Amino acid sequence: MQFSFTSEQQEFRSILRRLFEESCPTSEARRAMETDAGWDIARWRKLNDQLGLCGVHVPEAYGGQGFGPVELCIVLEEMGRALVCAPYFSSAVLATHAILAAATEEQKRALLPGIVSAETIAALAFTEPNGRWDAEGVETTAREAGGGFRLDGVKSFVLDGHTADLVVVLARAPGTASGEGLSFFAVKGDAPGLRRRALAALDPTRRIARLEFRDVEAELLGAAGEAGAAFARTMMLAAIGLAHEMVGGAERLRESALAYAGLRMQFGRPIASFQSMKHKQADMLVDVELARSAAYYAAEAAAEDDPETPALASLAKAAASEAYLQTAIHTIQIHGGIGFTWDNDTHLWFKRAKSSEVFLGSPSWRREQMLAAWGH
């Protein structure tokens, strides 16, 4: 297992950081928050064209760059740091991993090039109003009809589901339960019988939607009833990716808090010189670095196909969730009265931290998954 970054990976990170700092300031995030989509399609496609970000982890045979989980996680960490408003996690992470894990070779060649070029925005619909993040929570059904499949059910909390051109849907055969009878399906965003509605959310920088399927025509991805393993792998890789995005946001907040503490004067001296402030800054540094270590250990394990990756993914997600939220709380406190205002940017990362904490499973649920993976 590799415990340090290569020179190429470090240069890649430097390029990404400069790019996002120049093209994605918080003023752009605030502007995107006011739009219906939550992001600017022209701006996102231009950004993707510069570095081919949507295809970093996609094999070259499908139009991607052929790198692995570590490079993808570098992208996600830098995106989380800059709070980039784009359908990257929904399209390039969730939907793409599902297609790579479940679709046939012919379907991958047909679907992935459009996602890689950002001409197609995809979303993964797997969660339902019951709020569960596992296979047991899937209630949407897929029945065979006329040589194809028809979907019936409701999906909720779907990232960018209200704007996606392609929706990858997890559904089950009627009469099945738990991890049995699951299949992935591809549905066009404008398919007849599909109703989409954006949901009000705490985090305005990341949009979620409710999708209702009423006798909607769908294309089966891969083999029918055999998507259980593909779904588990998709969620595992998504948890690792989200952990890195949260680490990037936490690091950005920590640096912001430290910089402000060095500028804020109280009793004729910077508040950074007070012992209590030094302790708080040290605590944040330890939290963020431990979360980063857990996240990259999980990413490297995924790259090596380590059998312990499912447990490590849950560990990384739980650690990053707690570190991000706690760092956001400390940052607001350190900024004092201005930290609670709309004009200060800290609340943008705080809301992302809170929404990311529960997305893909809370820390306590993730620790239960980790112990289950280890046989406890």
C-alpha positions in Angstrom: 0.0 0.0 0.0 1.2 3.5 -1.0 1.4 6.0 1.9 2.5 9.1 0.1 1.5 10.9 -3.1 3.5 10.7 -6.3 4.9 13.9 -7.8 2.3 13.7 -10.5 -0.5 13.5 -8.0 0.8 16.5 -6.1 1.1 18.5 -9.3 -2.5 17.4 -10.2 -3.7 18.7 -6.8 -1.9 22.1 -7.3 -3.5 22.5 -10.7 -6.9 21.7 -9.3 -6.6 24.1 -6.4 -5.5 27.0 -8.6 -8.3 26.3 -11.1 -11.0 26.1 -8.5 -9.7 29.2 -6.6 -9.8 31.2 -9.9 -13.1 29.9 -11.4 -15.2 29.0 -8.3 -15.1 31.8 -5.7 -17.8 31.9 -3.1 -19.5 34.6 -5.0 -20.1 32.0 -7.8 -21.5 29.6 -5.2 -23.9 32.3 -3.9 -25.0 33.1 -7.4 -25.6 29.4 -8.2 -27.6 29.0 -5.0 -30.2 31.4 -6.4 -30.8 29.5 -9.6 -33.4 26.7 -10.0 -30.7 24.1 -11.1 -28.2 25.1 -8.4 -25.3 25.2 -10.9 -24.4 26.8 -14.3 -24.3 24.2 -17.1 -22.2 26.2 -19.5 -19.7 27.1 -16.7 -19.5 23.5 -15.6 -18.9 22.1 -19.1 -16.2 24.6 -19.6 -14.6 23.7 -16.3 -14.8 20.0 -17.2 -13.3 20.5 -20.6 -10.2 22.0 -19.1 -9.1 18.9 -17.2 -11.6 16.2 -18.1 -12.6 15.8 -14.5 -15.7 13.7 -15.1 -13.5 11.0 -16.7 -10.7 10.9 -14.2 -11.6 7.4 -13.0 -13.3 6.1 -16.1 -11.4 3.6 -18.3 -10.0 5.0 -21.5 -12.1 2.6 -23.5 -15.2 4.7 -22.5 -13.6 8.1 -23.1 -12.1 8.6 -19.6 -8.5 9.1 -18.4 -8.1 5.7 -16.8 -6.9 6.8 -13.4 -8.1 5.2 -10.1 -9.9 6.0 -6.8 -7.0 8.1 -5.4 -7.0 10.6 -8.3 -10.8 10.8 -8.1 -10.6 11.5 -4.4 -8.0 14.3 -5.0 -10.6 16.0 -7.3 -13.3 15.6 -4.7 -11.2 16.9 -1.9 -10.3 20.0 -3.8 -13.9 20.5 -4.9 -15.0 20.2 -1.3 -12.4 22.8 -0.3 -13.6 25.3 -2.9 -17.3 24.4 -2.5 -17.8 23.9 -6.2 -21.4 24.0 -7.2 -21.7 21.3 -9.9 -23.4 18.0 -10.6 -20.1 16.2 -10.1 -20.9 13.9 -7.2 -24.3 12.9 -8.6 -23.1 12.3 -12.2 -19.4 11.5 -12.1 -19.4 9.6 -8.8 -22.7 8.0 -8.0 -24.2 7.4 -11.5 -20.9 6.6 -13.1 -19.9 4.0 -10.5 -23.3 2.3 -10.8 -22.9 2.1 -14.6 -19.3 0.8 -14.3 -20.4 -1.8 -11.7 -23.6 -3.1 -13.3 -23.9 -2.3 -17.0 -22.9 -4.5 -19.9 -19.9 -3.6 -22.1 -22.2 -2.3 -24.8 -24.2 -0.1 -22.4 -21.0 1.3 -20.9 -19.8 2.4 -24.3 -23.1 4.0 -25.0 -23.7 5.8 -21.7 -20.3 6.8 -20.3 -18.8 9.0 -23.0 -21.6 11.5 -22.7 -21.2 11.6 -18.9 -17.4 12.0 -19.3 -17.8 15.0 -21.6 -20.5 16.5 -19.3 -22.9 16.6 -22.3 -25.1 14.2 -20.2 -25.8 14.9 -16.6 -26.7 11.7 -14.7 -28.2 11.0 -11.3 -28.5 7.9 -9.2 -31.9 7.3 -7.6 -31.6 4.7 -4.8 -33.0 6.3 -1.6 -36.7 6.5 -0.8 -38.9 8.4 1.5 -38.2 5.8 4.2 -34.8 7.5 4.6 -32.8 4.2 4.5 -29.4 4.1 2.7 -29.2 0.3 2.2 -30.6 -2.2 -0.1 -33.3 -3.2 2.4 -34.9 0.2 2.0 -35.6 -0.2 -1.8 -39.3 -0.4 -2.4 -39.6 0.8 -6.0 -40.6 -2.1 -8.2 -39.7 -3.1 -11.8 -42.0 -5.4 -13.7 -41.5 -6.9 -17.1 -43.9 -5.6 -19.8 -43.8 -5.7 -23.6 -40.3 -7.0 -23.8 -38.9 -4.3 -21.5 -39.4 -3.0 -17.9 -41.7 -0.6 -16.2 -40.9 1.2 -12.9 -43.3 2.2 -10.2 -42.4 3.9 -6.9 -40.9 7.0 -5.4 -37.3 8.0 -4.9 -36.2 10.8 -2.6 -33.1 12.8 -1.7 -31.8 12.3 -5.3 -28.8 14.5 -5.9 -29.5 16.7 -9.0 -32.4 14.5 -9.8 -34.5 17.5 -11.0 -32.1 18.4 -13.7 -30.5 15.1 -14.8 -30.7 14.0 -18.4 -30.3 10.4 -17.3 -31.5 8.8 -14.1 -30.0 5.5 -13.0 -32.6 3.8 -10.8 -32.3 1.0 -8.3 -35.5 -1.1 -8.2 -36.5 -4.6 -7.2 -38.6 -7.4 -8.7 -42.1 -7.6 -7.2 -42.2 -10.0 -4.3 -38.5 -9.8 -3.4 -36.9 -8.3 -0.3 -33.5 -7.4 1.2 -30.7 -7.6 -1.3 -32.4 -10.0 -3.6 -34.1 -9.1 -6.9 -32.3 -5.8 -7.2 -31.5 -4.3 -10.6 -30.2 -1.0 -12.0 -32.2 0.7 -14.8 -31.5 3.7 -17.0 -34.4 6.2 -17.4 -34.4 9.3 -19.5 -35.0 12.5 -17.6 -38.0 13.4 -19.6 -39.5 10.0 -19.7 -43.4 9.9 -19.7 -44.7 9.1 -16.3 -41.7 10.5 -14.5 -42.5 13.4 -12.2 -39.6 15.4 -10.7 -39.7 18.0 -7.9 -36.8 19.8 -6.2 -36.9 19.5 -2.4 -36.2 22.3 0.1 -32.9 21.5 1.7 -30.6 22.9 4.4 -27.7 23.1 2.0 -28.5 25.3 -0.9 -25.2 24.5 -2.7 -26.3 20.9 -3.2 -29.8 20.2 -4.6 -31.9 17.1 -4.0 -35.1 16.0 -5.6 -38.1 13.7 -5.3 -38.8 11.5 -8.3 -42.1 9.7 -8.8 -42.2 6.8 -11.2 -45.6 5.8 -12.6 -45.4 3.1 -15.2 -42.1 4.5 -16.5 -40.3 2.8 -19.3 -36.7 1.8 -18.3 -33.7 0.0 -19.8 -32.2 -2.8 -17.7 -28.5 -2.3 -17.0 -26.7 -5.6 -16.9 -28.4 -8.8 -15.7 -31.9 -8.7 -14.0 -31.9 -9.3 -10.2 -28.1 -9.3 -9.8 -27.4 -5.6 -8.8 -26.9 -6.3 -5.1 -23.1 -6.5 -5.3 -22.9 -3.6 -7.8 -25.0 -1.4 -5.5 -22.8 -2.3 -2.5 -19.6 -1.4 -4.5 -21.2 1.8 -5.7 -22.1 2.9 -2.1 -18.6 1.9 -0.9 -16.8 4.0 -3.4 -19.3 6.9 -2.9 -18.7 6.9 0.8 -14.9 7.1 0.3 -15.4 10.0 -2.2 -17.7 11.9 0.1 -15.3 11.5 2.9 -12.6 13.2 0.8 -15.0 16.0 -0.2 -15.7 16.6 3.5 -12.0 16.6 4.4 -11.4 19.3 1.8 -14.1 21.4 3.3 -12.9 20.9 6.8 -9.4 21.9 5.9 -10.6 25.0 4.2 -12.6 26.0 7.4 -9.6 25.2 9.6 -7.4 27.5 7.6 -10.1 30.2 7.7 -10.4 30.0 11.4 -6.6 30.2 11.9 -6.3 33.2 9.6 -9.1 35.0 11.4 -7.7 34.3 14.8 -4.4 35.8 13.7 -6.1 39.0 12.7 -8.8 39.5 15.4 -7.5 41.7 18.2 -8.7 41.5 21.8 -7.2 43.1 24.8 -4.4 44.5 22.6 -3.3 41.1 21.2 -4.4 38.6 18.5 -6.8 36.1 19.9 -4.6 33.4 18.3 -2.2 34.0 21.2 -4.6 32.9 23.9 -4.0 29.5 25.3 -7.7 28.4 24.9 -7.5 29.4 21.2 -4.3 27.4 20.7 -6.0 24.3 22.1 -9.0 24.7 19.8 -6.7 25.2 16.8 -4.8 22.1 17.8 -7.9 20.1 18.2 -9.1 21.1 14.7 -5.8 20.2 13.2 -5.8 16.7 14.8 -9.4 16.1 13.8 -8.9 17.0 10.1 -5.6 15.1 9.8 -7.0 12.0 11.3 -10.0 12.2 9.0 -7.7 12.7 6.0 -5.6 9.7 7.0 -8.7 7.5 7.2 -10.0 8.8 3.9 -6.9 8.2 1.9 -6.3 4.8 3.5 -9.7 3.8 2.3 -9.0 5.2 -1.2 -5.7 3.3 -1.4 -7.5 0.1 -0.2 -10.1 0.5 -2.9 -7.3 1.0 -5.5 -5.7 -2.3 -4.3 -9.1 -4.1 -4.1 -8.4 -4.8 -0.4 -11.1 -7.0 1.1 -11.4 -4.7 4.1 -12.3 -1.7 1.9 -16.1 -1.8 2.9 -15.2 -1.4 6.5 -12.6 1.2 5.8 -15.1 3.2 3.7 -17.5 3.4 6.5 -14.8 4.3 8.9 -13.6 7.1 6.6 -17.2 8.5 6.2 -17.9 8.5 9.9 -14.6 10.2 10.8 -14.8 12.8 8.1 -18.5 13.6 9.0 -17.6 14.3 12.6 -14.4 16.2 11.8 -16.1 18.4 9.2 -19.1 19.4 11.3 -17.0 20.0 14.5 -14.6 22.1 12.5 -17.4 24.1 11.1 -18.8 24.7 14.6 -15.4 25.8 15.9 -14.9 28.1 12.9 -18.2 29.9 13.5 -17.4 30.3 17.2 -13.9 31.7 16.4 -15.4 34.2 14.0 -17.6 35.5 16.8 -20.7 37.5 16.0 -19.9 37.9 12.3 -19.6 34.1 12.0 -23.4 33.8 12.4 -24.2 36.2 9.6 -25.3 35.6 6.0 -22.5 37.9 4.8 -19.8 35.7 6.2 -19.1 32.6 4.0 -18.6 30.2 6.9 -22.3 29.2 6.9 -21.9 27.8 3.4 -19.5 25.2 4.5 -21.4 24.6 7.7 -24.5 23.7 5.8 -22.6 21.4 3.5 -21.0 19.8 6.5 -24.4 19.1 8.1 -26.0 17.8 4.9 -23.0 15.6 4.2 -23.1 14.2 7.7 -26.4 12.5 7.1 -26.0 11.8 3.3 -25.0 8.1 2.7 -25.6 7.4 6.4 -24.9 9.0 9.7 -21.7 8.4 11.6 -23.4 6.0 14.0 -24.9 4.0 11.2 -21.6 4.0 9.3 -19.9 2.6 12.4 -22.5 -0.2 12.6 -21.7 -1.0 9.0 -18.0 -1.0 9.7 -18.5 -3.5 12.6 -20.8 -5.6 10.5 -18.1 -5.8 7.7 -15.6 -6.9 10.3 -18.0 -9.6 11.5 -19.0 -8.0 14.9 
